[in-house]
Amino acid sequence: MQKCDDKGLTMQDAGNDASSKAEQEQSVQHDVVIVGGGMVGAAVAVGLGQLGLNVAMIEAHQPKPYDPEQALDLRVSAISVASEQLLERLGVMDELLSLRHVAYKGLETWEMEDCITQFHADQIDETHLGYFFENRLIQLCLWKQINTMDNITVYCPDSVSAFERISANGQQHIKVTLQSGVVLNATLLVGADGANSQVRQWAGIGITGWDYAQSAMLINVATATEQQDVTWQQFTPAGPRSLLPLPGNNASLVWYDSRSRIKQLMQLNHQQLAEQIRHHFPERLDSDFTVIDRGSFPLTRRHAQSYCQDNVVILGDAAHTINPLAGQGVNIGFKDVDVLIATIGNDRPWWTQSTLKQYQCKRYSDNLLMMSAMDAFYAGFSNDLLPMKLLRNGMLKLANHDNPIKKKVLKYTLGLS
C-alpha cells in the first residue's frame, strides 16, 4: 500500500538559509508532514487531504491485510457514535462495516450486583451506542482511503532521523530527514506518533503524568454464548473486570490488576488462565469458554503541557494517554482529529501558533476533564474501605435512575455533547 511519487521535488530558493540550494532541490515539498500512520495519524491524513492539502505520512509498518479467516486481534476499540460520524465523513465507514464488527446497544457497570448502572441506546433515541472494531481494521480502511487520494504520499516503511526548523522567504518551515535519506519540507509538522512521541520530544513540549500501579491484560475467548450486544464492567478493589463483545461466539476480556499479578497471569497456559478467569470474573460470564490469545500492557497517564507551537501540532496519544476504564482512548483521539481538521479548514494561516491554539483550547480542557473523571473512578474504586464502598455503590445505584443527568452523561461519553 506504499505510495510515493515525485510531487513537489523542487522548492523555492531558501535564500540565506544554512541548507544549500542543491540540498533543497533534492527535497520534497508538502503542506503537511504527519509522523505516525496509526488510526489517529491516518485519520488526520485523510481529513487534511480532503481539504486539498498536499500531505505526507510517515509510518514504519503497514497494517496487515484483512482475511476473514484470521484470528481476531487483541487490540480492539469501542468506537463511539461521534467517532463513527467522523469516520463516515472521512469516507471509510461503509468499508469498515463490511468487515468484522459488533454493534453494541448496552453498557453496564457495577461493583455489588444490586447497585448497577445500566445505559442503553434507547435512552437517548439511538440505534446503538457504538461499534467494536479491531484497531487494525480501522487503520486498514483509512489506509485504503489514503491510497485513492493523489495528494497524500505515504513513506512506509520509513522513520524520522532528524527534524530541523528552516526559514525560506521570511517564512518558517520544518525539514524532516527520513532514515531512507529522503528529505521532506512542510509548513506544518503533525505528531501522531504515540505516547513516546518523537515530534513532541523534539519540539520540547513537556508532559505531566504518572504510572498507575496497575496493568491491563487483554484476553480473547471463544464462548458458547452467541454474539452479545452489551459491554459490561465490574469494579473490584484489585481493578475492574470487563467484557467487550466480539463478532460471532467471541469476546474480549480485560483484567485490570497489579503489575505483579498480571505478570503472574501471563505466565499461565491457556487452560490455567481460564480457571483463574472463572474464579475471579463475575458469574454472568458464561463459564463455557476457551482462551484463544492474551497480552498485557502497563497503565500510564500522560498529558502534554501544550498541543502546539508555530508549525507543529500533536494529537492522540502523542498529546494524552488516559486510563482505559471507559474505553475512551481512541475516541478522544478522533475528537482531536475532528477539531484539528475544522481549525485548519478555516481560511487563515493555519500553521501559526495563534491559529493552532484554537484547536488546543477546544481540546485541552475537554481531554483533561475526561482524564480526571477516569482518575476519579480509578481512585474511588481502588480500595476496600467500607464507608467508601457504600458511598460509591450508592452513587452507582442512584445513577441508574432515568433522568436528564444520566442522558447528558451518556451523550457526553459518546461524544454527542
C-alpha positions in Angstrom: 0.0 0.0 0.0 3.1 2.2 -0.1 2.6 5.2 -2.4 5.5 7.5 -3.1 5.7 9.9 -6.0 7.7 12.9 -7.2 5.3 15.7 -6.4 7.0 18.9 -5.4 10.6 17.9 -5.9 11.6 21.5 -6.5 11.4 24.0 -3.6 11.7 27.7 -3.6 15.2 29.0 -3.1 15.9 29.2 0.7 17.9 32.4 0.3 20.3 32.7 3.2 19.3 29.5 4.9 22.1 27.2 6.0 20.9 24.4 3.7 22.5 24.5 0.3 20.4 25.1 -2.9 21.4 21.6 -4.1 20.0 20.0 -1.0 16.8 22.0 -1.3 16.3 20.8 -4.9 16.5 17.2 -3.7 13.9 17.8 -1.0 10.2 17.0 -1.4 7.8 19.8 -0.5 4.5 19.1 1.3 2.0 21.3 3.0 1.8 18.9 6.0 4.1 16.1 7.2 2.4 13.6 9.6 4.6 11.4 11.7 2.6 8.2 12.6 0.2 6.3 10.4 -1.9 4.5 13.1 -5.7 5.1 13.5 -5.3 8.8 14.5 -2.5 9.7 12.1 -4.2 8.1 9.1 -7.5 9.8 10.0 -5.9 13.2 10.1 -4.1 12.5 6.8 -7.4 11.7 5.1 -9.1 14.7 6.7 -6.4 17.2 5.6 -6.2 15.6 2.2 -9.9 16.2 1.8 -9.1 19.9 2.4 -6.9 19.8 -0.7 -3.6 20.0 1.2 -0.5 18.1 0.0 0.1 15.6 2.8 3.0 13.2 3.6 2.5 10.4 6.2 5.5 8.6 7.7 5.0 5.1 9.2 7.3 2.2 10.0 4.8 -0.6 9.4 1.9 -1.2 7.0 -1.2 -2.7 8.6 -1.5 -6.4 7.9 -4.1 -7.2 5.1 -7.5 -8.4 6.1 -8.6 -12.0 5.8 -11.9 -13.0 7.4 -10.4 -16.3 8.5 -7.7 -14.6 10.5 -7.8 -14.9 14.3 -9.3 -11.8 16.0 -6.7 -9.2 17.0 -6.2 -8.5 20.7 -6.4 -4.7 20.3 -10.0 -3.6 19.8 -11.7 -0.3 20.3 -15.2 0.8 21.2 -16.0 3.4 18.6 -18.5 6.0 19.8 -21.2 7.5 17.7 -19.2 10.7 17.4 -16.2 8.7 16.1 -18.5 6.8 13.7 -19.7 10.2 12.3 -16.1 11.3 11.8 -15.2 8.0 10.0 -18.3 8.5 7.9 -17.1 11.9 6.8 -13.7 10.5 6.0 -15.4 8.0 3.7 -14.4 4.8 5.4 -17.4 3.7 7.5 -19.1 1.7 4.8 -15.9 -0.3 4.2 -15.5 -0.8 7.9 -19.0 -2.2 8.3 -18.3 -4.7 5.6 -15.5 -6.2 7.8 -15.8 -7.9 11.2 -17.5 -5.8 13.9 -20.1 -5.7 16.6 -22.7 -3.0 17.2 -23.3 -2.6 21.0 -26.5 -1.2 22.5 -25.9 -1.5 26.2 -23.2 -0.5 28.7 -23.4 -1.8 32.3 -21.1 -1.2 35.3 -21.3 -2.3 38.9 -19.5 -3.4 42.0 -22.3 -5.0 44.0 -24.9 -6.8 41.9 -27.8 -4.8 43.3 -26.1 -1.5 42.7 -25.7 -1.5 38.9 -25.7 1.4 36.4 -27.2 0.5 33.0 -27.0 2.6 29.9 -28.9 1.7 26.7 -29.2 3.3 23.3 -32.9 3.5 23.6 -32.5 6.1 26.5 -31.1 8.6 24.0 -33.1 7.5 21.0 -30.1 5.9 19.2 -30.0 2.6 17.4 -26.7 1.7 19.1 -24.0 3.2 21.4 -21.1 2.4 19.2 -19.2 -0.4 17.5 -16.4 -2.7 18.5 -13.7 -2.9 15.8 -10.2 -4.4 15.7 -7.8 -1.4 15.7 -6.0 -2.8 12.7 -9.2 -2.8 10.6 -9.8 0.8 11.3 -6.3 1.7 10.3 -6.5 -0.6 7.2 -9.7 1.1 5.9 -8.1 4.6 6.4 -5.0 3.5 4.5 -7.2 2.2 1.7 -8.9 5.6 1.5 -5.4 7.3 1.5 -4.4 5.1 -1.4 -7.2 6.7 -3.5 -6.0 10.2 -2.9 -3.4 11.7 -5.2 -2.4 14.5 -2.8 -1.3 12.1 0.0 2.1 10.4 -0.1 2.9 7.6 2.3 6.5 7.0 3.2 6.5 3.4 4.5 8.4 1.6 5.7 10.4 4.6 7.0 11.0 6.7 10.1 12.5 10.0 11.1 16.2 10.5 11.7 16.1 14.3 12.2 13.9 17.4 12.5 15.0 21.0 11.8 13.4 24.4 11.6 14.4 26.3 8.4 13.5 29.7 7.0 12.6 30.4 3.4 11.4 33.8 2.1 10.7 35.0 5.6 8.5 32.0 6.5 9.4 29.1 8.8 9.2 25.5 7.6 10.0 22.1 9.1 12.6 19.9 7.5 12.2 16.2 8.2 15.0 13.8 7.2 14.0 10.2 6.9 16.1 7.1 7.6 15.8 6.3 3.9 17.6 9.6 3.1 14.5 11.3 1.8 14.2 15.0 2.9 10.8 16.5 3.4 9.9 20.1 3.9 6.5 21.2 5.2 4.6 24.2 6.6 3.1 22.0 9.3 4.5 19.0 11.2 1.9 16.8 12.9 2.8 14.4 15.7 0.5 11.4 15.7 3.3 9.1 16.8 2.1 7.7 20.1 2.8 8.1 23.8 6.6 8.3 23.2 6.2 10.9 20.5 9.4 11.8 18.7 7.7 15.0 17.5 6.7 16.1 21.0 10.2 15.4 22.4 11.9 17.3 19.5 9.5 20.3 19.9 10.4 20.4 23.6 6.8 20.0 24.8 6.8 18.8 28.3 4.4 16.3 29.8 2.8 15.7 33.2 1.6 12.4 34.5 2.4 9.2 36.3 2.3 5.4 36.0 -0.7 3.7 37.6 0.2 0.8 39.9 -1.7 -1.5 37.5 -1.5 -3.3 34.2 -4.3 -4.5 31.9 -4.5 -8.0 30.5 -6.4 -8.5 27.2 -7.8 -12.0 26.7 -9.6 -13.2 23.6 -12.0 -16.0 24.3 -14.3 -18.2 22.3 -17.7 -18.6 24.1 -20.7 -20.8 24.0 -22.8 -17.7 24.2 -23.9 -16.2 20.9 -22.8 -12.7 19.9 -23.7 -10.2 22.6 -24.7 -6.5 22.3 -23.9 -5.4 25.8 -20.4 -4.5 27.2 -20.0 -4.6 30.9 -17.5 -3.9 33.7 -17.4 -4.9 37.3 -15.3 -3.0 39.7 -13.2 -4.8 42.3 -10.6 -3.3 44.8 -7.9 -5.0 42.7 -9.2 -3.5 39.5 -12.1 -3.9 37.0 -13.1 -7.0 35.1 -14.6 -6.2 31.7 -16.2 -7.9 28.7 -16.2 -6.5 25.2 -18.4 -8.4 22.7 -16.6 -9.5 19.5 -18.0 -11.0 16.3 -19.5 -14.5 16.4 -19.1 -16.5 19.6 -16.2 -14.5 20.8 -15.4 -11.9 23.4 -12.5 -9.8 24.7 -12.0 -9.9 28.4 -10.0 -7.1 30.2 -8.5 -7.9 33.5 -7.0 -4.9 35.4 -4.8 -5.8 38.4 -1.4 -5.0 40.0 1.5 -5.3 37.7 2.9 -8.3 39.7 -0.5 -10.1 39.4 -0.8 -9.5 35.7 2.8 -10.7 35.2 1.9 -13.8 37.1 -1.2 -14.4 35.0 0.8 -14.0 31.8 3.0 -17.0 32.8 0.0 -19.4 32.9 -1.0 -21.6 30.0 -4.4 -21.1 28.4 -6.2 -23.7 30.5 -4.7 -22.4 33.8 -5.7 -18.8 32.8 -9.2 -19.9 32.0 -9.6 -21.4 35.5 -8.4 -18.1 37.1 -10.9 -16.2 35.0 -13.7 -18.4 36.1 -12.7 -17.8 39.7 -12.3 -14.0 39.5 -14.7 -12.8 36.9 -18.4 -12.2 37.7 -20.9 -15.1 37.3 -22.6 -13.5 34.4 -19.6 -14.6 32.3 -20.6 -17.9 30.8 -18.1 -20.5 32.3 -18.1 -22.4 29.0 -15.3 -20.6 27.1 -11.8 -21.2 25.7 -8.9 -18.8 25.9 -7.6 -18.1 22.4 -5.0 -15.3 22.9 -3.7 -12.9 25.5 -1.5 -9.9 26.0 -0.8 -7.1 28.6 0.3 -3.5 28.9 1.0 -1.2 31.9 -1.4 1.7 32.6 0.0 5.2 32.4 -1.3 8.7 32.4 0.4 11.4 30.3 -0.7 14.8 29.3 1.3 17.2 27.2 1.7 20.7 28.6 0.9 22.2 25.2 -0.6 20.7 22.0 1.1 23.2 19.6 3.6 25.8 18.6 4.4 27.5 15.3 4.4 24.9 12.5 4.0 22.0 15.0 0.9 20.3 16.4 0.3 17.0 18.3 -2.8 14.9 18.9 -3.9 11.5 20.0 -1.6 9.5 22.3 1.2 12.0 21.5 -0.8 14.6 23.4 -2.5 12.4 26.0 -2.8 8.8 27.3 -5.7 8.0 29.5 -6.7 5.3 31.9 -8.7 2.9 29.6 -11.5 2.3 32.2 -14.2 3.7 29.8 -12.5 2.8 26.5 -12.2 6.4 25.5 -8.6 6.5 24.3 -9.1 6.4 20.5 -12.4 8.3 20.8 -10.8 11.4 22.3 -8.0 11.0 19.7 -10.6 11.1 17.0 -12.1 14.2 18.6 -8.7 15.8 18.3 -8.7 14.9 14.6 -12.2 16.3 14.1 -11.3 19.7 15.7 -7.9 20.0 14.1 -9.4 19.4 10.6 -12.0 22.1 11.3 -9.4 24.5 12.6 -7.1 24.1 9.6 -10.1 24.2 7.2 -10.7 27.8 8.1 -9.2 30.3 5.6 -6.3 31.7 7.5 -2.6 31.0 8.2 -3.4 27.6 9.8 0.2 26.7 10.5 0.7 29.5 13.1 0.6 29.0 16.8 -2.2 31.6 17.2 -4.5 29.5 14.9 -3.4 26.1 16.2 -4.2 27.3 19.8 -7.8 27.4 18.8 -7.6 23.6 18.4 -5.7 23.4 21.7 -8.3 25.5 23.5 -11.2 23.3 22.3 -9.5 20.0 23.1 -7.2 20.6 26.1 -9.9 21.2 28.8 -12.2 18.5 27.4 -9.4 15.9 27.4 -8.4 17.0 30.9 -12.0 16.6 32.1 -12.2 13.0 30.7 -8.8 12.1 32.1 -9.7 13.4 35.6 -13.0 11.6 35.5 -11.2 8.3 34.8 -8.7 9.0 37.6 -11.6 9.7 40.0 -13.2 6.3 39.1 -9.8 4.6 39.4 -9.1 6.2 42.9 -12.7 5.7 44.1 -12.8 2.0 43.4 -9.2 1.1 44.2 -9.8 0.3 47.9 -12.0 -1.9 50.1 -12.9 0.7 52.8 -16.5 0.1 53.9 -17.6 3.7 54.0 -16.2 4.4 50.6 -17.7 1.1 49.2 -21.1 2.0 50.5 -20.8 5.6 49.1 -19.7 4.5 45.6 -22.3 1.8 45.3 -25.0 4.1 46.4 -23.9 6.5 43.7 -24.0 3.8 41.0 -27.5 2.8 42.1 -28.6 6.4 42.1 -27.1 6.9 38.6 -29.2 4.1 37.2 -32.4 6.1 37.6 -33.5 7.6 34.3 -33.2 11.4 34.4 -31.7 14.2 32.3 -28.4 14.0 34.0 -28.0 10.3 33.1 -28.8 11.1 29.5 -26.4 14.0 29.5 -23.6 11.8 30.9 -24.2 9.2 28.3 -24.3 11.7 25.4 -21.0 13.2 26.7 -19.4 9.8 26.8 -20.5 9.1 23.3 -19.1 12.5 22.1 -22.6 13.8 21.2 -22.4 16.8 23.5 
